[in-house]
Amino acid sequence: MADPHRSRRGVPGDDAMPRSSGASVVRRPPKPKGRIRAFALALLMHGLLIAMLFVGIRWQSSAPEGAAAELWDPPATTPKPAPLEPQPEPKPKPPEPPQPETPPPAPLAQAQPEPAPEAKPDIALEQERKAREEAERRADDERRRLEARKRAEEKARREAEEKARHAAEEKERRDAEAKARKEAEATAKREAEAKAKREAEAKAKQEADAKAKREAEAKAKQEADAKAKREAEAKARQEAELKAKQEAEAKAKREAQEKARREREEKQRAQYLEGLRAQAGSGDVARLGSSTGTQGSAGSGIDSGYAARLSGLIRSNTIYQIPQDLSGNPKAVFHVSVSPDCRIRSVQLRRSSGVPAWDAAAERGIERSDPLPRQADGGCPSELEILRGPRDDR
């Protein structure tokens, strides 16, 4: 017959229990938890029940106080007797002569007889009978109470024993269930740990393989990068050498061209200076007449010393870096308006040199020369036309 406490239903981890092929595994149910506490509570409740029964029996076993009652019947009414006739009073006897006194005899010590018991009346007998019956009744009640108390105590004892037995059986069953559950949990835990260990080992192996693969790929990539870098450096070096060679050739060509250009410009400058000397130092400064018809009008000349001083002042105030690719000496023509106190009123570009940077530098050089120098006679021309080139007098 199957043990009901060994039912497979509700046992945790039953599916995870190992099974051997061809053999049935007998599983003990886990022991329930808290059986000791349940047994103690059961004993405590039974003790309280017995104490309450004992207190109740003792409280009802006290004998009630007796009350004495006197029963009596009223006396029967009897007719009053007739009054007696008055009797004559007896005549007094004459006094006897005095006798000589004799000593009284000594009293004899005799035992006094006990008084005879008086006869009890009916009411006293009735009371004694009732008291005896009451005592017997109380004794019967006390005996019955004692028997009832014994039966109650016996019943409580049997119930306590039964409950203790049930509690012990329940505790044993729960302990068996708890033990089976613990064994199942331990088995499941071991299997989970084994599974986790296998997974961890597999994961570690995969990570190691992946790491080795990444390192191999990184190493191959580094080697490829190093090879590509060497090839690129070799190619760049070849290109740099070729470029340096081309630049050297171009530089040599530019230097030859520059040298030829300088020679031509030097020849042109010599011719230009020769022309300046022929024009009595007018140089690149030409005097224009003013519309007012005052001093310095058209037709009046500028002394050679003033033209040289004005040309040197403007050249010293002009800042310009001649680029290497600039060919020739392009000229810019400016119209300058001058006040009587030799202050520059305005500078206007009449004709550009074709190099905006030189035009701006030449205009700034003229503006920095304010105020202009005076002539030998102390006056200043009212208008000037100035031609400036980046290679003038260089």
GIZI-V7172 format. One record per pair of residues at least 4 apart in sequence whose ideal C-beta (glycine too) atoms are under 7 Angstrom apart, sorted by the first residue. I is the first residue (numbers start at 1). J is the second residue. If there is no record, write none. Layout:
i->I j->J
i->I j->J
This chain:
i->2 j->6
i->5 j->29
i->5 j->173
i->5 j->176
i->6 j->27
i->6 j->28
i->6 j->29
i->8 j->14
i->11 j->29
i->11 j->180
i->11 j->181
i->11 j->184
i->12 j->181
i->12 j->184
i->13 j->17
i->13 j->184
i->13 j->185
i->13 j->187
i->13 j->188
i->14 j->184
i->16 j->184
i->16 j->187
i->16 j->188
i->16 j->191
i->17 j->25
i->17 j->27
i->17 j->184
i->17 j->187
i->18 j->187
i->19 j->25
i->27 j->180
i->28 j->176
i->28 j->179
i->28 j->180
i->29 j->173
i->29 j->176
i->29 j->177
i->29 j->180
i->30 j->176
i->30 j->177
i->30 j->178
i->30 j->179
i->30 j->180
i->30 j->181
i->30 j->182
i->31 j->172
i->31 j->174
i->31 j->175
i->31 j->176
i->31 j->177
i->31 j->178
i->31 j->179
i->32 j->170
i->32 j->171
i->32 j->173
i->32 j->174
i->32 j->175
i->32 j->177
i->32 j->178
i->33 j->174
i->33 j->178
i->34 j->38
i->35 j->39
i->35 j->170
i->35 j->171
i->35 j->174
i->35 j->175
i->36 j->40
i->36 j->171
i->37 j->41
i->38 j->42
i->38 j->167
i->38 j->170
i->38 j->171
i->39 j->43
i->39 j->164
i->39 j->167
i->39 j->168
i->39 j->171
i->40 j->44
i->41 j->45
i->42 j->46
i->42 j->163
i->42 j->164
i->42 j->167
i->43 j->47
i->43 j->164
i->44 j->48
i->45 j->49
i->46 j->50
i->46 j->156
i->46 j->159
i->46 j->160
i->46 j->163
i->47 j->51
i->48 j->52
i->49 j->53
i->49 j->156
i->50 j->54
i->50 j->153
i->50 j->156
i->51 j->55
i->52 j->56
i->53 j->57
i->53 j->152
i->53 j->153
i->53 j->156
i->54 j->58
i->55 j->59
i->56 j->60
i->57 j->61
i->57 j->145
i->57 j->149
i->60 j->145
i->61 j->142
i->61 j->145
i->63 j->138
i->66 j->134
i->68 j->127
i->70 j->123
i->71 j->123
i->71 j->126
i->72 j->123
i->120 j->124
i->120 j->125
i->122 j->126
i->123 j->127
i->124 j->128
i->125 j->129
i->126 j->130
i->127 j->131
i->128 j->132
i->129 j->133
i->130 j->134
i->131 j->135
i->132 j->136
i->133 j->137
i->134 j->138
i->135 j->139
i->136 j->140
i->137 j->141
i->138 j->142
i->139 j->143
i->140 j->144
i->141 j->145
i->142 j->146
i->143 j->147
i->144 j->148
i->145 j->149
i->146 j->150
i->147 j->151
i->148 j->152
i->149 j->153
i->150 j->154
i->151 j->155
i->152 j->156
i->153 j->157
i->154 j->158
i->155 j->159
i->156 j->160
i->157 j->161
i->158 j->162
i->159 j->163
i->160 j->164
i->161 j->165
i->162 j->166
i->163 j->167
i->164 j->168
i->165 j->169
i->166 j->170
i->167 j->171
i->168 j->172
i->169 j->173
i->170 j->174
i->171 j->175
i->172 j->176
i->173 j->177
i->174 j->178
i->175 j->179
i->176 j->180
i->177 j->181
i->178 j->182
i->179 j->183
i->180 j->184
i->181 j->185
i->182 j->186
i->183 j->187
i->184 j->188
i->185 j->189
i->186 j->190
i->187 j->191
i->188 j->192
i->189 j->193
i->190 j->194
i->191 j->195
i->192 j->196
i->193 j->197
i->194 j->198
i->195 j->199
i->196 j->200
i->197 j->201
i->198 j->202
i->199 j->203
i->200 j->204
i->201 j->205
i->202 j->206
i->203 j->207
i->204 j->208
i->205 j->209
i->206 j->210
i->207 j->211
i->208 j->212
i->209 j->213
i->210 j->214
i->211 j->215
i->212 j->216
i->213 j->217
i->214 j->218
i->215 j->219
i->216 j->220
i->217 j->221
i->218 j->222
i->219 j->223
i->220 j->224
i->221 j->225
i->222 j->226
i->223 j->227
i->224 j->228
i->225 j->229
i->226 j->230
i->227 j->231
i->228 j->232
i->229 j->233
i->230 j->234
i->231 j->235
i->232 j->236
i->233 j->237
i->234 j->238
i->235 j->239
i->236 j->240
i->237 j->241
i->238 j->242
i->239 j->243
i->240 j->244
i->241 j->245
i->242 j->246
i->243 j->247
i->244 j->248
i->245 j->249
i->246 j->250
i->247 j->251
i->248 j->252
i->249 j->253
i->250 j->254
i->251 j->255
i->252 j->256
i->253 j->257
i->254 j->258
i->255 j->259
i->256 j->260
i->257 j->261
i->258 j->262
i->259 j->263
i->260 j->264
i->261 j->265
i->261 j->327
i->262 j->266
i->263 j->267
i->264 j->268
i->265 j->269
i->265 j->329
i->265 j->391
i->266 j->270
i->267 j->271
i->268 j->272
i->269 j->273
i->270 j->274
i->271 j->275
i->272 j->276
i->273 j->277
i->274 j->278
i->275 j->279
i->276 j->281
i->276 j->282
i->276 j->283
i->280 j->304
i->281 j->304
i->281 j->307
i->281 j->308
i->282 j->286
i->282 j->302
i->282 j->307
i->283 j->307
i->283 j->308
i->283 j->311
i->284 j->311
i->284 j->386
i->284 j->387
i->284 j->388
i->284 j->392
i->285 j->302
i->285 j->307
i->285 j->310
i->285 j->311
i->285 j->384
i->285 j->386
i->286 j->385
i->287 j->296
i->287 j->300
i->287 j->301
i->287 j->302
i->287 j->381
i->288 j->298
i->288 j->383
i->288 j->384
i->288 j->385
i->289 j->296
i->289 j->297
i->289 j->298
i->289 j->299
i->290 j->294
i->290 j->296
i->290 j->297
i->290 j->382
i->290 j->383
i->293 j->297
i->294 j->382
i->295 j->379
i->296 j->300
i->296 j->379
i->296 j->381
i->296 j->382
i->302 j->306
i->302 j->307
i->302 j->381
i->303 j->375
i->303 j->376
i->304 j->308
i->305 j->309
i->305 j->376
i->306 j->310
i->306 j->373
i->306 j->375
i->307 j->311
i->308 j->312
i->309 j->313
i->309 j->373
i->310 j->314
i->310 j->372
i->310 j->373
i->311 j->315
i->312 j->316
i->313 j->317
i->313 j->369
i->313 j->373
i->314 j->318
i->314 j->365
i->314 j->366
i->314 j->369
i->315 j->392
i->315 j->393
i->317 j->365
i->317 j->368
i->317 j->369
i->318 j->361
i->318 j->362
i->318 j->365
i->319 j->361
i->320 j->358
i->320 j->361
i->320 j->390
i->322 j->326
i->322 j->390
i->322 j->391
i->326 j->355
i->326 j->390
i->329 j->389
i->329 j->390
i->329 j->391
i->329 j->392
i->330 j->353
i->330 j->354
i->330 j->355
i->330 j->358
i->330 j->389
i->331 j->353
i->331 j->387
i->331 j->388
i->331 j->389
i->332 j->349
i->332 j->351
i->332 j->352
i->332 j->353
i->332 j->358
i->332 j->359
i->332 j->362
i->332 j->388
i->333 j->350
i->333 j->351
i->333 j->385
i->333 j->387
i->334 j->347
i->334 j->348
i->334 j->349
i->334 j->350
i->334 j->362
i->334 j->363
i->334 j->366
i->334 j->386
i->335 j->348
i->335 j->350
i->335 j->385
i->336 j->344
i->336 j->347
i->336 j->366
i->336 j->384
i->336 j->386
i->337 j->345
i->337 j->346
i->337 j->383
i->338 j->342
i->338 j->344
i->338 j->345
i->338 j->372
i->338 j->380
i->338 j->381
i->338 j->382
i->338 j->383
i->338 j->384
i->339 j->343
i->339 j->345
i->340 j->380
i->342 j->371
i->342 j->372
i->342 j->374
i->342 j->380
i->343 j->370
i->343 j->371
i->344 j->367
i->344 j->370
i->344 j->372
i->347 j->363
i->347 j->366
i->347 j->367
i->349 j->359
i->349 j->363
i->352 j->359
i->353 j->358
i->353 j->359
i->355 j->359
i->356 j->360
i->357 j->361
i->358 j->362
i->358 j->390
i->359 j->363
i->360 j->364
i->361 j->365
i->362 j->366
i->362 j->388
i->363 j->367
i->364 j->368
i->365 j->369
i->366 j->386
i->372 j->380
i->374 j->378
i->374 j->379
i->374 j->380
i->375 j->379
i->375 j->380
i->388 j->392
